[in-house]
Amino acid sequence: MAAPANNGPMTVLEILNRTKVFFEKKGVPDARLDAEYIISHGLKMKNRMDLYLNFEKPLTPAELDELRPMVARRANREPLQHIIGDTSFRGFIIKCDPRALIPRPETEMIVDMARDRLNALSTARGDAEDATCFVVEIGTGSGCISIATAKEIANAKVLACDISDDALSLARENAAANELTDNKLTFAKGDLLDAATADALTAAGLAADQKIDSLIANLPYIPDSEKEKLQPEVANFDPALALFGGADGLDLVRKLLKQTEGRLNSGASILLEIGSEQGAMLEAEASSYPWLTFTGIHKDYCGNVRFVSYKAK
């Protein structure tokens, strides 16, 4: 990224093109797009479009010094979101760092699915409009799903659970940044649904024996055998605790489903994000959980199998 010897300072366009070529040599996916994001962020522009309005702007030595380490980090395959520091999830800004997985746009649909099922449940029960619905998210990570659910579903009271102290600290920071209070979203540490103890429910302002209306989980579901196939951004920078789910990837999913017996209100929904090949496996095993009805395999907005759903009997 050094300036040409005799041609004066590099312009924004020149540094953009050089960075794109450098990223391509390093195998960075979406090299041009990532170069745009990093350069616009490093130059403190409001958005990527500002790059196109400033292509001829010469860069100062100080600006180049600001960009070099960021470009080097991305060339080393560190995730773009870690370098920039955040990402958007359903329009909410979520801080990103190695404490938890980076929120993905494909996951956003699970919030719509939860809202639709909660509305149907409230209608079936004849609930008053302001009746509280109790949502539990297992494996909250950055907190993005719980934050969006608490912000978008007016009568939802959300308990976000994780076994990782690091993840919970990040989720709490994101909740505070999105101006969520304890009366809407609380956190609990523990192994899957074991985190939703009587004390945790009481701290959330609920009855100690409160049953769940919607259970959401995006658990580790990558089979252990696929470790070597992962992109460097995932393998080298995401926490392993949040990635791998045993021989076929479903160990934690099965454990969670077993824990739901007696914990759900009749008609409550379970929504799980899964790998694209795992929906049929879970449907075939549905009889292992006789208190639940398997209600479907669902594709995301890109047309890929992404979720499965259950309903409590």
C-alpha positions in Angstrom: 0.0 0.0 0.0 3.0 2.3 -0.4 2.5 5.3 -2.6 4.0 5.2 -6.2 7.4 6.8 -6.2 6.9 9.5 -8.7 3.1 10.0 -9.1 2.3 11.8 -5.8 -0.2 10.7 -3.2 -2.6 7.8 -4.0 -6.2 8.6 -4.5 -9.2 6.8 -2.9 -9.8 4.9 -6.2 -6.2 3.8 -6.5 -6.1 2.5 -2.9 -9.4 0.8 -3.5 -8.2 -1.0 -6.6 -4.9 -2.0 -5.0 -6.7 -3.4 -1.9 -9.1 -5.4 -4.0 -6.3 -7.0 -5.9 -4.4 -7.7 -2.7 -7.5 -9.3 -1.1 -8.0 -11.5 -4.2 -4.5 -12.8 -3.9 -5.2 -13.7 -0.3 -8.4 -15.5 -1.2 -10.7 -13.0 0.6 -14.3 -13.6 -0.5 -16.1 -10.5 -1.9 -12.7 -8.7 -2.3 -14.1 -5.5 -3.9 -16.9 -5.2 -1.4 -14.8 -5.8 1.6 -12.2 -3.3 0.3 -15.0 -0.7 0.0 -16.2 -1.4 3.6 -12.8 -1.2 5.1 -11.6 1.9 3.3 -14.9 3.8 3.9 -14.7 2.8 7.6 -11.0 3.7 7.9 -11.6 7.1 6.3 -14.5 7.7 8.6 -17.0 8.1 5.7 -20.7 7.8 6.5 -21.2 4.9 4.1 -19.7 3.1 1.1 -21.4 5.5 -1.3 -19.1 8.3 -0.1 -16.2 6.4 -1.7 -17.7 7.0 -5.1 -18.0 10.7 -4.4 -14.4 10.9 -3.4 -12.5 8.7 -5.9 -10.1 11.4 -6.8 -9.4 12.5 -3.3 -5.6 12.1 -2.5 -4.9 10.2 0.7 -2.6 11.7 3.4 0.2 9.6 5.0 -1.9 9.6 8.2 -4.9 8.1 6.4 -2.7 5.4 4.8 -1.3 4.6 8.2 -4.9 4.2 9.5 -5.8 1.9 6.6 -2.8 -0.4 6.5 -3.4 -2.5 9.7 -7.1 -2.9 8.8 -6.2 -4.2 5.4 -3.6 -6.5 6.8 -6.1 -7.9 9.3 -8.6 -8.7 6.5 -5.9 -10.2 4.4 -5.2 -12.5 7.3 -8.9 -13.5 7.0 -10.0 -11.9 10.2 -13.8 -11.3 9.7 -14.8 -7.9 8.3 -17.2 -7.4 11.2 -14.5 -7.8 13.8 -12.4 -5.1 12.0 -15.2 -2.7 11.6 -16.6 -3.6 15.1 -20.2 -4.2 14.4 -22.9 -5.3 12.0 -26.6 -4.8 11.4 -29.2 -7.4 12.4 -32.7 -6.5 11.5 -31.6 -2.9 11.6 -30.2 -3.1 15.1 -26.4 -2.4 15.5 -24.7 -5.4 17.1 -21.2 -5.2 18.3 -19.0 -8.0 17.0 -15.8 -9.5 18.4 -14.3 -13.0 19.1 -16.6 -13.5 22.1 -19.5 -14.8 20.0 -20.5 -15.7 16.5 -21.2 -12.9 14.0 -24.9 -12.4 13.4 -25.9 -13.5 9.9 -28.6 -12.0 7.7 -30.0 -15.6 7.1 -30.9 -15.9 10.7 -33.1 -12.7 10.8 -36.1 -14.7 9.6 -36.4 -16.6 12.9 -37.7 -13.4 14.6 -40.5 -13.2 12.1 -41.3 -16.8 12.6 -41.4 -16.4 16.4 -43.7 -13.3 16.1 -46.2 -15.1 13.8 -46.4 -18.1 16.1 -46.8 -16.0 19.2 -49.6 -14.0 17.6 -51.3 -17.3 16.7 -50.9 -18.6 20.2 -52.3 -15.4 21.8 -55.3 -15.5 19.4 -56.0 -19.2 20.2 -55.8 -18.5 24.0 -57.9 -15.4 23.7 -55.2 -13.3 25.4 -55.7 -9.6 26.1 -53.6 -7.4 23.7 -51.1 -6.6 26.4 -50.8 -10.1 27.8 -47.1 -11.0 28.3 -45.6 -13.8 26.2 -42.5 -15.5 27.6 -39.7 -16.1 25.1 -36.5 -18.0 25.9 -33.5 -18.0 23.6 -30.8 -20.7 24.2 -27.3 -19.9 23.0 -27.8 -16.2 22.7 -24.2 -15.4 21.6 -24.1 -11.7 20.7 -27.7 -11.4 21.8 -28.9 -10.3 18.3 -32.0 -12.6 18.2 -33.1 -11.8 21.7 -32.6 -8.1 21.2 -34.6 -8.0 18.0 -37.4 -10.1 19.6 -37.6 -7.9 22.6 -37.6 -4.7 20.5 -40.0 -5.9 17.8 -42.6 -7.9 19.8 -44.2 -5.5 22.1 -45.6 -7.9 24.7 -42.6 -10.3 24.7 -40.5 -10.8 27.9 -37.3 -12.4 26.8 -34.8 -14.6 28.8 -31.5 -15.0 26.9 -29.3 -17.9 28.0 -25.8 -19.0 27.2 -23.1 -21.2 28.8 -20.3 -18.7 27.9 -19.5 -15.8 30.2 -17.8 -14.1 27.2 -20.9 -14.4 25.1 -23.1 -13.1 27.9 -20.9 -10.1 28.5 -21.1 -9.2 24.8 -24.9 -9.7 24.7 -25.4 -7.5 27.7 -23.3 -4.8 26.0 -25.4 -5.0 22.9 -28.6 -5.0 24.9 -27.5 -1.8 26.7 -26.5 -0.2 23.4 -29.9 -0.9 22.0 -31.6 0.6 25.1 -33.2 -2.6 26.4 -34.1 -2.7 30.0 -34.3 -5.7 32.4 -38.1 -5.6 32.3 -37.9 -6.6 28.6 -34.7 -8.7 28.3 -32.7 -10.5 31.0 -29.8 -12.9 30.8 -29.0 -16.2 32.5 -25.9 -18.5 32.4 -26.2 -22.2 32.2 -26.2 -25.4 30.0 -29.1 -25.0 27.5 -32.5 -24.9 29.2 -31.0 -25.6 32.6 -30.1 -21.8 32.6 -33.8 -21.0 32.9 -33.9 -21.6 36.7 -36.6 -20.5 39.1 -34.2 -17.7 40.2 -33.7 -16.6 36.6 -37.4 -16.5 36.0 -38.0 -14.5 39.2 -35.3 -12.1 38.2 -37.1 -11.6 34.9 -40.2 -10.6 36.8 -42.0 -13.9 36.1 -43.4 -16.7 38.3 -40.8 -19.2 39.3 -42.7 -21.9 37.5 -43.6 -19.9 34.4 -43.8 -22.0 31.3 -42.4 -20.9 27.9 -44.5 -19.6 25.0 -41.6 -19.5 22.4 -38.2 -21.3 22.6 -35.6 -20.1 20.1 -32.2 -21.6 19.6 -29.3 -21.2 17.2 -27.0 -23.9 18.7 -23.7 -25.2 17.4 -24.6 -27.6 14.6 -21.5 -28.1 12.5 -20.4 -31.8 12.6 -17.0 -32.3 14.2 -15.7 -33.9 11.0 -16.2 -30.7 9.1 -13.6 -28.7 11.1 -11.1 -28.8 8.3 -13.6 -27.5 5.7 -14.4 -24.3 7.4 -13.4 -20.9 6.0 -10.4 -19.3 7.9 -12.8 -16.5 9.1 -14.8 -19.2 11.0 -12.1 -21.7 11.9 -9.6 -19.1 13.2 -11.7 -16.4 14.7 -15.1 -17.8 15.9 -15.3 -19.5 19.3 -15.2 -23.3 18.9 -17.8 -23.6 21.7 -20.3 -22.0 19.4 -19.6 -24.1 16.3 -19.4 -27.8 16.8 -22.3 -30.1 17.7 -20.8 -33.6 17.7 -20.6 -36.4 15.1 -23.6 -35.3 13.1 -23.9 -31.8 14.5 -27.1 -32.4 16.5 -25.9 -33.4 19.9 -27.0 -30.1 21.6 -30.2 -29.9 19.6 -31.3 -33.3 20.8 -30.3 -32.5 24.4 -32.3 -29.3 24.3 -35.4 -31.0 22.9 -35.3 -33.5 25.7 -35.1 -30.7 28.3 -38.4 -29.1 27.0 -40.7 -31.8 28.4 -42.9 -30.0 30.9 -41.4 -26.6 30.3 -43.7 -25.3 27.5 -47.2 -24.0 27.5 -49.6 -25.9 25.3 -49.3 -24.5 21.7 -45.9 -23.0 22.4 -43.4 -23.0 19.5 -39.8 -24.2 19.2 -37.7 -22.7 16.5 -34.2 -24.0 15.8 -31.6 -23.0 13.2 -29.9 -26.0 11.7 -27.6 -27.1 8.9 -29.1 -27.6 5.5 -28.9 -31.4 5.7 -30.3 -31.8 9.2 -34.0 -31.0 8.8 -34.9 -34.5 7.5 -32.9 -36.1 10.3 -34.8 -34.2 13.0 -38.1 -34.9 11.3 -37.3 -38.6 11.3 -36.6 -38.4 15.1 -39.7 -36.4 16.0 -41.3 -39.4 17.8 -38.5 -39.2 20.4 -40.3 -36.2 21.8 -43.9 -37.3 22.2 -44.9 -34.0 24.0 -44.0 -32.1 20.8 -45.4 -32.1 17.2 -42.9 -31.5 14.4 -44.3 -28.7 12.4 -41.9 -28.2 9.5 -38.6 -27.7 7.8 -38.2 -24.1 6.7 -36.1 -22.3 4.1 -34.5 -18.9 4.6 -35.0 -15.9 2.3 -32.3 -17.3 0.0 -34.2 -20.6 -0.5 -31.8 -22.7 1.7 -33.1 -25.0 4.4 -32.3 -23.1 7.6 -34.8 -23.9 10.4 -37.1 -26.5 11.9 -40.1 -25.9 14.1 -42.1 -27.8 16.7 -45.3 -27.1 18.6 -46.0 -28.2 22.2 -49.0 -30.5 22.6 
